[in-house]
C-alpha cells in the first residue's frame, strides 16, 4: 500500500494523490453473482424530502454483497483475490469456501490471495479469521465487530480502523474503539482479527472539487447564503454572520449541543465517552 503522486500537469493534479492499489490482486474480476444495482435517492426519504444534504450524482456503481455475519463455521475458505470496492474505503476479499460457495468480506490489513481463513469458535486468532470475542485473547486488534450477536458487523468497517479487546468480564467484552470510547458488548458477538485494509486512505488528497462529485458529494452551501425559508441563517440585507448561534437547517444547535438520545438503552454499555475535539469530553444529558 502506498500513495501515488502525479506530475503537476494541472492545478488539480498538483494537489491530488491516489492510492497505488498495490495490494489488489492483478487481473481479478468482480463476482457477478455477488453484485446488485442500488437505486439512487439523492439523499431523499420515501416522502421526497432531503434528509441527507449534499448528495447526488456520482459515478455509477454496483454494490458488492458483503458477508458481515461470517456464520459458515468449520468450513475453510481460500482467499481468491483482494479487490477494490467503490462503495467503501477498505478493500474486499473474495472467499471460495470448500463447499463451493463464494462470499465477499471486508479484507483485513495483511490478508493475501491464496491464504485460508476460518470462522467460528474453533478458529485460531490469526489475521482474517472471525470468531466470538469470548475466544479472542485480550489485547488483540480486531475489526468488523458485531454489537449484538447475529446482527452482523457494525463497528470498525472503514479503512485502517480497528478496536482493541481490552478485557472480558462475565458475559461482556470491553473494547477500546478508534474514537477513544470504551464500550461493553456481549462476548458472543463476532469480530475479525486484524485491522481493516487500505490504511493509507486518510493520506489521500482529493485535489479538486470534481473528484468529490465523482463520489456523489455535491457542493456544501452556507446557510447565510440561503433564503430565510431554506435556512435559519438565511436572508437579511447584505452579507451577515447569521445573527444567532450556529444551527442546522432544522434549528438544532450545531456546536456544543449533544446529539445522542439521553435515555438511549445502550448508554449503560458505554464505560468512557469519546472526547470531542473542541469541547472536551462529551457528557450524557
C-alpha positions in Angstrom: 0.0 0.0 0.0 1.2 3.5 -0.8 0.3 6.9 -2.2 0.9 7.8 -5.8 1.5 11.5 -6.7 1.4 12.6 -10.4 3.4 15.3 -12.1 1.6 18.7 -11.7 0.2 18.9 -15.3 -2.7 20.9 -13.9 -3.9 22.6 -10.8 -6.0 19.5 -9.8 -3.1 17.1 -10.5 -0.7 19.3 -8.4 -2.7 18.9 -5.2 -4.1 15.4 -5.6 -2.9 12.0 -4.9 -4.3 8.5 -5.3 -3.7 5.0 -3.9 -1.2 2.9 -5.7 -3.6 -0.2 -5.4 -0.6 -2.4 -4.8 -2.5 -4.7 -2.5 -5.1 -5.6 -5.2 -4.8 -8.9 -7.0 -3.9 -8.3 -10.7 -6.5 -9.4 -13.1 -9.2 -10.0 -10.5 -12.7 -9.8 -11.9 -15.7 -8.9 -9.7 -18.1 -11.8 -8.9 -21.3 -11.0 -10.9 -23.4 -13.2 -8.6 -22.4 -11.1 -5.6 -23.3 -7.7 -7.2 -26.6 -5.8 -7.3 -27.6 -2.4 -8.6 -28.9 0.0 -6.0 -31.4 2.8 -6.7 -30.2 6.3 -6.2 -32.1 8.5 -3.9 -30.1 11.8 -3.8 -30.4 12.0 -0.1 -34.2 11.9 -0.1 -36.5 9.8 2.0 -39.7 8.0 1.0 -41.6 11.2 1.0 -39.2 13.0 -1.3 -37.7 15.3 1.4 -33.9 15.8 1.6 -32.7 14.2 4.8 -29.0 13.9 3.9 -27.8 17.1 2.3 -25.2 17.5 -0.4 -25.8 14.1 -2.0 -26.4 13.3 -5.7 -24.8 12.4 -9.0 -21.6 10.5 -8.9 -20.2 7.6 -11.0 -22.4 4.6 -11.5 -21.6 1.8 -9.1 -22.6 -1.8 -8.5 -23.0 -2.8 -4.9 -20.9 -5.8 -3.7 -22.8 -8.0 -1.3 -20.6 -8.3 1.8 -20.8 -11.1 4.3 -20.8 -9.2 7.6 -22.1 -12.2 9.6 -19.3 -14.8 8.9 -21.5 -17.7 10.0 -20.1 -20.5 7.9 -18.4 -22.2 10.8 -16.0 -25.1 10.4 -15.7 -24.7 6.6 -12.3 -23.4 5.5 -12.3 -20.7 2.8 -9.5 -19.8 0.4 -8.9 -16.1 -0.4 -9.2 -16.0 -4.2 -8.4 -12.3 -4.6 -8.2 -8.8 -3.0 -10.4 -6.4 -4.9 -11.5 -2.8 -5.0 -14.9 -1.8 -3.8 -16.3 1.6 -4.9 -18.8 1.6 -2.1 -16.4 1.6 0.8 -12.9 2.8 1.7 -11.5 -0.6 2.7 -10.6 -3.4 0.3 -12.7 -6.5 0.0 -11.6 -10.2 -0.3 -13.4 -12.8 -2.4 -13.6 -16.1 -0.5 -14.0 -19.6 -2.1 -15.4 -21.9 0.6 -14.6 -25.6 0.5 -18.3 -26.4 -0.2 -18.2 -24.3 -3.4 -19.9 -21.1 -2.1 -18.4 -17.7 -2.7 -18.6 -14.7 -0.5 -17.1 -11.2 -0.1 -15.7 -10.0 3.2 -14.0 -6.7 4.3 -10.3 -7.6 3.9 -8.1 -7.1 7.0 -4.7 -5.5 6.5 -2.2 -8.1 5.6 -4.6 -10.7 4.1 -3.2 -12.1 0.9 -4.6 -14.1 -2.0 -4.1 -17.8 -1.5 -4.4 -17.7 2.3 -7.0 -19.8 4.1 -9.4 -18.2 6.7 -11.8 -19.9 9.1 -14.9 -18.9 11.0 -16.2 -20.0 14.4 -15.1 -20.6 18.0 -12.5 -23.2 16.9 -10.6 -20.9 14.6 -7.1 -19.7 15.5 -6.7 -15.9 16.4 -4.8 -15.0 13.2 -5.5 -12.3 10.7 -8.6 -12.8 8.7 -10.3 -15.3 11.0 -13.7 -14.5 12.5 -14.8 -15.8 15.9 -16.7 -14.8 19.1 -14.9 -12.3 21.3 -15.0 -14.8 24.2 -12.5 -16.8 22.2 -10.2 -13.9 21.3 -7.2 -13.2 23.6 -7.3 -9.8 25.3 -5.1 -7.1 23.7 -5.9 -8.3 20.2 -6.6 -5.8 17.4 -10.0 -6.6 15.9 -12.3 -5.1 13.2 -15.8 -5.8 11.7 -17.3 -6.1 15.2 -20.9 -7.0 16.0 -22.8 -5.0 18.6 -25.5 -7.7 19.0 -24.9 -11.4 18.4 -26.1 -12.4 15.0 -26.8 -8.9 13.7 -23.6 -8.6 11.6 -20.6 -6.4 11.9 -21.3 -2.8 12.7 -18.1 -1.3 14.2 -14.7 -0.7 12.6 -15.5 -1.4 9.0 -13.8 1.5 7.2 -10.2 1.7 6.0 -7.5 1.5 8.6 -9.9 1.2 11.6 -9.6 -1.3 14.4 -10.5 -1.7 18.1 -8.6 -3.3 20.9 -10.2 -6.1 23.0 -9.1 -4.8 26.5 -10.8 -7.3 28.8 -13.6 -9.7 29.4 -15.9 -9.9 32.4 -18.8 -12.3 32.7 -20.8 -12.2 29.5 -19.3 -8.9 28.4 -16.3 -7.9 26.4 -14.7 -4.5 26.9 -13.5 -2.7 23.7 -11.5 0.5 23.1 -12.8 2.0 19.9 -10.9 4.3 17.5 -12.7 7.3 18.8 -11.3 6.6 22.3 -14.6 5.4 23.6 -14.5 2.4 25.9 -17.7 0.3 25.4 -19.0 -3.1 26.5 -20.5 -5.5 24.0 -21.7 -9.1 24.6 -18.8 -11.5 24.3 -20.9 -13.7 22.0 -20.5 -11.1 19.3 -18.2 -11.9 16.5 -15.2 -10.0 15.3 -12.4 -10.4 12.7 -8.8 -10.5 13.7 -6.7 -7.6 12.4 -7.4 -4.1 11.3 -9.2 -3.0 8.1 -7.1 -2.7 4.9 -6.1 0.4 3.0 -4.5 2.1 6.0 -3.2 5.0 3.8 -6.7 6.1 2.8 -6.7 9.1 5.2 -3.5 10.4 3.4 -5.1 10.7 0.0 -5.7 14.3 -1.1 -8.8 14.9 -3.2 -7.2 17.8 -5.0 -10.2 19.1 -6.9 -13.9 19.5 -6.5 -14.6 17.2 -9.4 -13.4 14.1 -7.5 -15.9 14.7 -4.8 -18.6 14.9 -7.5 -17.5 11.5 -8.8 -18.1 10.2 -5.3 -21.6 11.6 -5.2 -20.9 14.6 -2.9 -22.4 17.9 -4.1 -21.2 21.3 -3.1 -21.8 22.4 0.5 -23.8 25.7 0.6 -23.5 28.0 3.6 -26.7 28.8 5.5 -26.0 32.5 5.4 -26.1 32.3 1.6 -29.6 30.9 1.5 -33.1 32.5 1.8 -34.9 32.6 5.1 -37.3 29.8 4.2 -34.3 27.5 3.4 -32.2 28.0 6.5 -32.5 29.9 9.8 -29.3 31.8 9.0 -30.6 33.0 5.6 -31.9 36.3 4.4 -31.1 39.8 5.5 -29.8 42.8 3.7 -26.3 42.2 2.5 -23.8 39.7 3.9 -24.4 38.7 7.5 -22.9 36.4 10.1 -26.2 34.6 10.8 -27.4 36.7 13.7 -27.6 33.8 16.1 -25.7 30.8 17.4 -25.0 28.3 14.6 -27.8 25.9 14.0 -28.7 23.2 11.4 -31.4 23.8 8.7 -33.9 22.4 11.2 -32.8 24.7 14.0 -30.8 22.2 16.0 -27.7 23.7 17.7 -24.7 22.9 15.5 -21.9 23.5 18.1 -21.6 22.2 21.6 -25.1 20.6 21.8 -25.5 16.9 22.5 -26.9 14.8 19.7 -27.3 11.5 21.5 -30.7 10.4 22.9 -30.4 11.0 26.7 -32.2 7.7 27.6 -30.9 5.5 24.9 -30.8 1.9 26.2 -27.2 1.4 25.1 -25.9 4.3 27.3 -25.3 1.8 30.0 -22.8 -0.1 27.8 -20.5 3.0 27.5 -17.8 2.9 30.1 -16.0 6.0 29.0 -17.3 8.5 26.4 -15.2 9.6 23.5 -13.6 13.1 23.7 -14.8 15.9 21.4 -12.1 17.7 19.5 -13.3 21.1 20.6 -15.4 20.8 23.8 -13.5 18.2 25.7 -15.2 15.0 26.9 -18.9 14.7 25.9 -21.4 14.2 28.7 -24.7 12.4 28.6 -27.5 14.8 29.4 
